[in-house]
């Protein structure tokens, strides 16, 4: 599945590491994706609400389904996030710019997930739409 197809097909994004600090890339990227019509679910144990949405401490705590897991955490945290995404039947792992973990990407692919690594979802969305 191409990046364009991922962005056309899936509309609910769990953003791991989404901060309420407006100067953080996670905030501006998520605000943009929300304004483009995507449902944003903040995942951050230090937040209660971001962008008008209730925040959850972890992927396993989200009570509804989500399709894309957008990761704004350091690369060493990616394997645990991928395992949670697999448990929750996510469809896509999206590692933001600078987030790279080949082993976790291989694990996600072997479980049937699409993987986008070291790319910005906002930049890709702007390129195609």
C-alpha positions as CSV (number, residue, x, y, z in Angstrom):
1,X,0.0,0.0,0.0
2,X,1.4,3.4,-0.9
3,X,1.6,6.4,1.4
4,X,-1.1,8.1,-0.6
5,X,-3.3,5.0,-0.2
6,X,-2.7,4.8,3.5
7,X,-3.7,8.5,3.9
8,X,-6.8,8.0,1.7
9,X,-7.9,4.7,3.5
10,X,-7.3,5.3,7.2
11,X,-8.8,8.2,9.1
12,X,-8.1,7.5,12.8
13,X,-4.6,8.3,14.1
14,X,-3.3,7.4,17.6
15,X,-0.5,9.8,18.1
16,X,2.1,8.4,20.6
17,X,4.0,11.2,22.3
18,X,1.5,14.0,21.4
19,X,2.2,17.0,23.6
20,X,0.0,20.0,24.4
21,X,3.1,22.2,24.0
22,X,2.3,24.2,20.9
23,X,6.0,24.5,19.9
24,X,6.4,20.7,19.7
25,X,6.3,19.1,16.3
26,X,3.8,16.5,17.6
27,X,1.3,19.3,18.3
28,X,1.6,21.1,15.0
29,X,1.6,17.9,12.9
30,X,-1.5,16.6,14.8
31,X,-3.3,19.9,14.6
32,X,-2.8,19.9,10.8
33,X,-4.0,16.3,10.4
34,X,-7.0,17.1,12.6
35,X,-7.8,20.1,10.4
36,X,-7.5,17.8,7.3
37,X,-10.3,15.7,8.7
38,X,-8.5,12.9,10.6
39,X,-9.5,11.8,14.0
40,X,-6.6,12.3,16.4
41,X,-6.3,10.3,19.6
42,X,-3.5,11.6,21.9
43,X,-1.3,9.0,23.7
44,X,0.8,10.5,26.4
45,X,0.8,9.6,30.1
46,X,1.6,13.3,31.0
47,X,-1.5,14.7,29.2
48,X,-5.2,14.6,30.0
49,X,-6.4,16.5,26.8
50,X,-4.7,17.7,23.7
51,X,-6.4,19.4,20.7
52,X,-9.8,19.0,22.3
53,X,-9.4,15.2,22.5
54,X,-9.0,13.1,25.7
55,X,-5.5,11.8,26.0
56,X,-4.7,8.2,27.1
57,X,-1.6,6.9,28.9
58,X,-0.9,4.1,26.4
59,X,-2.3,2.5,23.2
60,X,-3.8,-0.3,25.3
61,X,-5.9,2.3,27.2
62,X,-7.8,3.6,24.2
63,X,-11.4,2.4,24.3
64,X,-12.0,2.7,20.5
65,X,-10.4,1.4,17.4
66,X,-7.6,3.3,15.5
67,X,-5.8,2.5,12.3
68,X,-2.6,4.5,12.2
69,X,-0.1,4.7,15.1
70,X,1.9,7.8,14.6
71,X,5.1,7.7,16.7
72,X,6.7,10.9,18.2
73,X,9.0,9.0,20.6
74,X,12.7,8.2,20.5
75,X,13.5,5.1,18.5
76,X,14.3,2.9,21.6
77,X,10.6,3.1,22.6
78,X,9.4,1.9,19.2
79,X,9.4,-1.9,19.9
80,X,7.0,-1.7,22.8
81,X,4.7,0.7,20.8
82,X,4.7,-1.8,17.9
83,X,3.7,-4.7,20.2
84,X,0.8,-2.6,21.5
85,X,-0.2,-1.6,18.0
86,X,-0.2,-5.3,17.0
87,X,-2.3,-6.2,20.1
88,X,-4.8,-3.5,19.2
89,X,-5.1,-4.5,15.5
90,X,-3.8,-1.2,14.1
91,X,-3.2,-1.2,10.4
92,X,-0.2,1.2,10.1
93,X,2.9,2.1,12.1
94,X,4.1,5.5,11.1
95,X,7.5,6.6,12.6
96,X,8.0,10.3,12.3
97,X,11.2,11.9,10.9
98,X,14.3,10.7,12.8
99,X,12.4,7.7,14.3
100,X,14.0,4.6,12.9
101,X,13.9,1.0,14.2
102,X,14.4,-1.7,11.6
103,X,13.7,-4.7,13.9
104,X,10.4,-3.2,15.1
105,X,9.5,-2.4,11.5
106,X,10.2,-6.0,10.5
107,X,8.1,-7.2,13.4
108,X,5.2,-5.0,12.4
109,X,5.4,-6.1,8.8
110,X,5.4,-9.7,9.8
111,X,2.2,-9.1,11.8
112,X,0.6,-7.6,8.7
113,X,0.9,-3.9,9.4
114,X,2.0,-1.3,6.9
115,X,5.2,0.5,8.0
116,X,6.2,4.1,7.2
117,X,9.6,5.0,8.8
118,X,11.5,8.3,9.1
119,X,8.8,10.3,7.3
120,X,6.5,13.2,8.4
121,X,2.8,12.4,8.0
122,X,2.1,16.2,7.5
123,X,4.6,16.6,4.7
124,X,3.4,13.5,3.0
125,X,-0.3,14.6,3.3
126,X,0.6,18.0,1.9
127,X,2.4,16.4,-1.0
128,X,-0.6,14.3,-2.1
129,X,-3.5,16.5,-1.0
